[in-house]
Amino acid sequence: MEKTYIMLKPDAVKRKVVGNIINRIENKGYNITTIKMFNLDEEILKEHYSHLVDMPFFPELVSFMTSGPVIGMIVEGDDVVQGMRNLMGPTKWVEAMPGTIRGDFANNTTQNLIHGSDSVANAIIEIERFFG
């Protein structure tokens, strides 16, 4: 059974759409095997978003991601990494189709509600990073 890391961002918690998103994940047939709410700090964000640290928008991203709690999940299922990527929709919310999480709920590219691992290899790394 394949595993992926999913994180509901602070905007999902603030906007009270966590239940809707979890419902979509479960309705798709995936299993949430581990879930926790926690706060992020700049150190872990520099590690998690190491490919973005030098981008001019990185301080805004850190400010947003530390603005409230996130919900981390380990989600399991057949081809769950790609399946969750499809369910989430593209990172740029304006490209996300209706029926996807971002297409239905997001209204900003930074505050786009959800993060999901982009490969099985990164899922292993991210699960270790956030769940030990």
Phi and psi restraints in degrees (value plus and minus 20) as a CYANA .aco file:
   2 GLU   PHI     -96.4   -56.4
   2 GLU   PSI     127.9   167.9
   3 LYS   PHI    -141.3  -101.3
   3 LYS   PSI     131.1   171.1
   4 THR   PHI    -161.3  -121.3
   4 THR   PSI     142.1   182.1
   5 TYR   PHI    -122.9   -82.9
   5 TYR   PSI     109.2   149.2
   6 ILE   PHI    -144.0  -104.0
   6 ILE   PSI     115.2   155.2
   7 MET   PHI    -148.5  -108.5
   7 MET   PSI     104.2   144.2
   8 LEU   PHI    -107.4   -67.4
   8 LEU   PSI     104.1   144.1
   9 LYS   PHI    -100.3   -60.3
   9 LYS   PSI     149.9   189.9
  10 PRO   PHI     -74.5   -34.5
  10 PRO   PSI     -52.6   -12.6
  11 ASP   PHI     -88.1   -48.1
  11 ASP   PSI     -52.6   -12.6
  12 ALA   PHI     -84.5   -44.5
  12 ALA   PSI     -60.2   -20.2
  13 VAL   PHI     -89.0   -49.0
  13 VAL   PSI     -68.4   -28.4
  14 LYS   PHI     -82.3   -42.3
  14 LYS   PSI     -58.2   -18.2
  15 ARG   PHI    -104.6   -64.6
  15 ARG   PSI     -22.6    17.4
  16 LYS   PHI      40.3    80.3
  16 LYS   PSI      24.6    64.6
  17 VAL   PHI    -132.2   -92.2
  17 VAL   PSI      -9.4    30.6
  18 VAL   PHI     -77.5   -37.5
  18 VAL   PSI     -67.4   -27.4
  19 GLY   PHI     -80.3   -40.3
  19 GLY   PSI     -61.5   -21.5
  20 ASN   PHI     -82.5   -42.5
  20 ASN   PSI     -62.1   -22.1
  21 ILE   PHI     -88.9   -48.9
  21 ILE   PSI     -65.1   -25.1
  22 ILE   PHI     -80.7   -40.7
  22 ILE   PSI     -60.5   -20.5
  23 ASN   PHI     -78.8   -38.8
  23 ASN   PSI     -62.3   -22.3
  24 ARG   PHI     -84.9   -44.9
  24 ARG   PSI     -60.9   -20.9
  25 ILE   PHI     -81.9   -41.9
  25 ILE   PSI     -68.0   -28.0
  26 GLU   PHI     -89.0   -49.0
  26 GLU   PSI     -58.2   -18.2
  27 ASN   PHI     -84.3   -44.3
  27 ASN   PSI     -46.5    -6.5
  28 LYS   PHI     -92.3   -52.3
  28 LYS   PSI     -34.9     5.1
  29 GLY   PHI      81.0   121.0
  29 GLY   PSI     -13.0    27.0
  30 TYR   PHI    -105.8   -65.8
  30 TYR   PSI     135.1   175.1
  31 ASN   PHI    -127.7   -87.7
  31 ASN   PSI     106.4   146.4
  32 ILE   PHI    -109.2   -69.2
  32 ILE   PSI      88.0   128.0
  33 THR   PHI    -113.4   -73.4
  33 THR   PSI     -42.4    -2.4
  34 THR   PHI    -166.1  -126.1
  34 THR   PSI     119.0   159.0
  35 ILE   PHI    -168.5  -128.5
  35 ILE   PSI     119.3   159.3
  36 LYS   PHI    -174.5  -134.5
  36 LYS   PSI     131.0   171.0
  37 MET   PHI    -123.1   -83.1
  37 MET   PSI     116.1   156.1
  38 PHE   PHI    -178.3  -138.3
  38 PHE   PSI     150.4   190.4
  39 ASN   PHI    -128.5   -88.5
  39 ASN   PSI     124.8   164.8
  40 LEU   PHI    -117.7   -77.7
  40 LEU   PSI     137.6   177.6
  41 ASP   PHI    -146.2  -106.2
  41 ASP   PSI     150.4   190.4
  42 GLU   PHI     -80.7   -40.7
  42 GLU   PSI     -56.5   -16.5
  43 GLU   PHI     -79.9   -39.9
  43 GLU   PSI     -69.3   -29.3
  44 ILE   PHI     -90.5   -50.5
  44 ILE   PSI     -50.1   -10.1
  45 LEU   PHI     -89.2   -49.2
  45 LEU   PSI     -56.4   -16.4
  46 LYS   PHI     -83.1   -43.1
  46 LYS   PSI     -56.2   -16.2
  47 GLU   PHI     -91.8   -51.8
  47 GLU   PSI     -68.5   -28.5
  48 HIS   PHI     -86.0   -46.0
  48 HIS   PSI     -60.6   -20.6
  49 TYR   PHI    -128.5   -88.5
  49 TYR   PSI      20.2    60.2
  50 SER   PHI     -78.0   -38.0
  50 SER   PSI     -49.1    -9.1
  51 HIS   PHI     -94.4   -54.4
  51 HIS   PSI     -28.6    11.4
  52 LEU   PHI    -135.0   -95.0
  52 LEU   PSI     -23.7    16.3
  53 VAL   PHI     -75.2   -35.2
  53 VAL   PSI     -56.3   -16.3
  54 ASP   PHI    -108.4   -68.4
  54 ASP   PSI     -18.8    21.2
  55 MET   PHI     -99.4   -59.4
  55 MET   PSI     126.8   166.8
  56 PRO   PHI     -83.3   -43.3
  56 PRO   PSI     -42.6    -2.6
  57 PHE   PHI    -108.4   -68.4
  57 PHE   PSI     -21.1    18.9
  58 PHE   PHI     -78.5   -38.5
  58 PHE   PSI     -63.6   -23.6
  59 PRO   PHI     -78.2   -38.2
  59 PRO   PSI     -58.5   -18.5
  60 GLU   PHI     -84.5   -44.5
  60 GLU   PSI     -59.6   -19.6
  61 LEU   PHI     -83.3   -43.3
  61 LEU   PSI     -64.0   -24.0
  62 VAL   PHI     -82.6   -42.6
  62 VAL   PSI     -64.6   -24.6
  63 SER   PHI     -79.1   -39.1
  63 SER   PSI     -64.9   -24.9
  64 PHE   PHI     -85.5   -45.5
  64 PHE   PSI     -68.5   -28.5
  65 MET   PHI     -90.2   -50.2
  65 MET   PSI     -38.1     1.9
  66 THR   PHI    -121.0   -81.0
  66 THR   PSI     -13.0    27.0
  67 SER   PHI     -99.0   -59.0
  67 SER   PSI     -29.3    10.7
  68 GLY   PHI    -197.6  -157.6
  68 GLY   PSI     158.0   198.0
  69 PRO   PHI     -89.7   -49.7
  69 PRO   PSI     136.4   176.4
  70 VAL   PHI    -138.2   -98.2
  70 VAL   PSI     146.3   186.3
  71 ILE   PHI    -142.4  -102.4
  71 ILE   PSI      96.6   136.6
  72 GLY   PHI    -118.5   -78.5
  72 GLY   PSI     123.0   163.0
  73 MET   PHI    -160.4  -120.4
  73 MET   PSI     126.2   166.2
  74 ILE   PHI    -122.8   -82.8
  74 ILE   PSI     102.5   142.5
  75 VAL   PHI    -137.8   -97.8
  75 VAL   PSI     114.9   154.9
  76 GLU   PHI    -141.0  -101.0
  76 GLU   PSI     129.7   169.7
  77 GLY   PHI     144.8   184.8
  77 GLY   PSI     152.2   192.2
  78 ASP   PHI     -85.8   -45.8
  78 ASP   PSI     107.9   147.9
  79 ASP   PHI      28.1    68.1
  79 ASP   PSI      20.1    60.1
  80 VAL   PHI     -85.9   -45.9
  80 VAL   PSI     -51.3   -11.3
  81 VAL   PHI     -81.7   -41.7
  81 VAL   PSI     -74.7   -34.7
  82 GLN   PHI     -88.9   -48.9
  82 GLN   PSI     -57.3   -17.3
  83 GLY   PHI     -80.9   -40.9
  83 GLY   PSI     -62.7   -22.7
  84 MET   PHI     -89.0   -49.0
  84 MET   PSI     -57.2   -17.2
  85 ARG   PHI     -79.7   -39.7
  85 ARG   PSI     -61.9   -21.9
  86 ASN   PHI     -86.1   -46.1
  86 ASN   PSI     -62.5   -22.5
  87 LEU   PHI     -85.0   -45.0
  87 LEU   PSI     -56.9   -16.9
  88 MET   PHI     -90.2   -50.2
  88 MET   PSI     -61.5   -21.5
  89 GLY   PHI      69.3   109.3
  89 GLY   PSI     149.0   189.0
  90 PRO   PHI     -80.8   -40.8
  90 PRO   PSI     132.9   172.9
  91 THR   PHI     -76.2   -36.2
  91 THR   PSI     -64.3   -24.3
  92 LYS   PHI     -95.3   -55.3
  92 LYS   PSI      89.6   129.6
  93 TRP   PHI     -76.9   -36.9
  93 TRP   PSI     -51.0   -11.0
  94 VAL   PHI     -90.1   -50.1
  94 VAL   PSI     -36.7     3.3
  95 GLU   PHI    -114.6   -74.6
  95 GLU   PSI     -28.0    12.0
  96 ALA   PHI     -99.8   -59.8
  96 ALA   PSI     109.1   149.1
  97 MET   PHI     -98.4   -58.4
  97 MET   PSI     129.4   169.4
  98 PRO   PHI     -74.8   -34.8
  98 PRO   PSI     124.2   164.2
  99 GLY   PHI      80.1   120.1
  99 GLY   PSI     -40.0     0.0
 100 THR   PHI    -111.8   -71.8
 100 THR   PSI     142.5   182.5
 101 ILE   PHI     -80.5   -40.5
 101 ILE   PSI     -69.4   -29.4
 102 ARG   PHI     -90.1   -50.1
 102 ARG   PSI     -55.0   -15.0
 103 GLY   PHI     -85.0   -45.0
 103 GLY   PSI     -51.7   -11.7
 104 ASP   PHI    -112.9   -72.9
 104 ASP   PSI     -48.1    -8.1
 105 PHE   PHI    -141.1  -101.1
 105 PHE   PSI     -46.9    -6.9
 106 ALA   PHI     -99.7   -59.7
 106 ALA   PSI     131.1   171.1
 107 ASN   PHI    -162.6  -122.6
 107 ASN   PSI       1.8    41.8
 108 ASN   PHI    -183.9  -143.9
 108 ASN   PSI     122.4   162.4
 109 THR   PHI     -92.0   -52.0
 109 THR   PSI     -56.9   -16.9
 110 THR   PHI     -94.2   -54.2
 110 THR   PSI     -66.9   -26.9
 111 GLN   PHI    -113.7   -73.7
 111 GLN   PSI      52.9    92.9
 112 ASN   PHI    -130.1   -90.1
 112 ASN   PSI       3.9    43.9
 113 LEU   PHI      55.8    95.8
 113 LEU   PSI     -56.1   -16.1
 114 ILE   PHI    -168.6  -128.6
 114 ILE   PSI     125.3   165.3
 115 HIS   PHI    -141.6  -101.6
 115 HIS   PSI     121.5   161.5
 116 GLY   PHI    -159.9  -119.9
 116 GLY   PSI     123.5   163.5
 117 SER   PHI     -75.3   -35.3
 117 SER   PSI     123.8   163.8
 118 ASP   PHI    -117.6   -77.6
 118 ASP   PSI     -21.2    18.8
 119 SER   PHI    -180.2  -140.2
 119 SER   PSI     144.0   184.0
 120 VAL   PHI     -83.2   -43.2
 120 VAL   PSI     -60.8   -20.8
 121 ALA   PHI     -81.4   -41.4
 121 ALA   PSI     -65.0   -25.0
 122 ASN   PHI     -89.8   -49.8
 122 ASN   PSI     -50.6   -10.6
 123 ALA   PHI     -81.0   -41.0
 123 ALA   PSI     -62.4   -22.4
 124 ILE   PHI     -81.4   -41.4
 124 ILE   PSI     -65.5   -25.5
 125 ILE   PHI     -83.6   -43.6
 125 ILE   PSI     -66.3   -26.3
 126 GLU   PHI     -90.2   -50.2
 126 GLU   PSI     -57.0   -17.0
 127 ILE   PHI     -82.7   -42.7
 127 ILE   PSI     -63.5   -23.5
 128 GLU   PHI     -83.5   -43.5
 128 GLU   PSI     -63.1   -23.1
 129 ARG   PHI     -79.8   -39.8
 129 ARG   PSI     -64.8   -24.8
 130 PHE   PHI    -118.8   -78.8
 130 PHE   PSI     -37.0     3.0
 131 PHE   PHI    -140.6  -100.6
 131 PHE   PSI     -28.0    12.0
